[in-house]
């Protein structure tokens, strides 16, 4: 037998864990390596294993989504904590002034009231008062220029006229002194005191020929005068001045 010459080289030992080997996994990012604590819970180990078992693109997408969610939560918190913006008060628009009562009120003669008795010193006629504004008008007083004739309203004053509506006012006339009433007046007028939100004012209303004819006839009957021959006069309407 040939004797073995030379000594067999024994493997070199490094501690008790074997030789060191260099290993590199391209699929693992060193920044993502997790070190498990041997004393950690089983749930943490399972979650760590699940996370590292995911493909790398999916892990990056989940990290990006988590970052976006955190940023959104910060923005919502900042908005909630910000002081509420109060809109500045808008300057009031200039309003057009309310017109004068005479500008928006029309007064018409609506004829003699039915049922006048010529044996009585009293007779009644009708006025139509029209409010053409969007605000109410109030009638405070009605008067006429004859010293021997007194007028008042059947309804107690003041009388309101709603916006955009017409009010029929029954006027009562008492003949108190025939010597102080004219036999004929072609253009008799009455004074009407009106008010609205802007002012109170008195305006003279010329009611037209029909009113003059009817008024003269009623006065002549009560004063025992023979009415003058009057030609027929068509009914006319005269609106308030202004």
VENGIUR-V113861 format. One line per field, one symbol per residue. phi: phi as a letter, one per 30 degrees, with the letter a starting at -180 (. if undefined). psi: psi as a letter, one per 20 degrees, with the letter a starting at -180 (. if undefined). burial: I if it has 16 or more other ideal C-beta (glycine too) atoms within 10 Angstrom, else O. A space follows every 10 residues. Layout:
phi=???
psi=???
burial=???
//
This chain:
phi=.dddcicddd ddcchbcidd bcbbcddcde dcdccddedd dddddddddd dddddddddd dddddddddd dddddddddd dddddcdddd ddddcddddd eddbbcbbdc jdddidcddc dcbbbccccc ccccbdbccc abbbdddcbc bacdddddcc cdeibcbccc ccccdcaddc cddabdbdbb cbcbbbddab acbccccjdd dddddddddd ddcicddddc ddcddbbcdd dj
psi=ppppqrpppq qppocjjrqp qpqpoiipph ijppopphjr rhghhgghhg giiqqghhgh hhgghhgggg ghhgghghgh iqqppppqpp ppqpqpqprq hhhjpppqpj rqqqjpoiiq iqrqrpqopp ojrjqqqpph qprriphjpp qrqgqqqqpq oqpjrppppo ppppohohik pqhpohmqrq pppqqahgrp qpqpooirhg ggggggghgh hhjkqopqop qppqpqpprq q.
burial=OOOOOOOOOO OOOOOOOOOO OOOOOOOOOO OOOOOOOOOO OOOOOOOOOO OOOOOOOOOO OOOOOOOOOO OOOOOOOOOO OOOOOOOOOO OOOOOOOOII IIIIIIIIII OIOOOIOOOO OOIIIIIOII IIIOOOIIIO OIOIOIOOII IOIOOOOOIO IOOOOOIOIO IOIOIOOIOO IOOOIOOIII OIIIIIOOOO IOIOIIIIII IIIIIIIIII IIOOOOOOOO OOOOOOOIOI OO
//
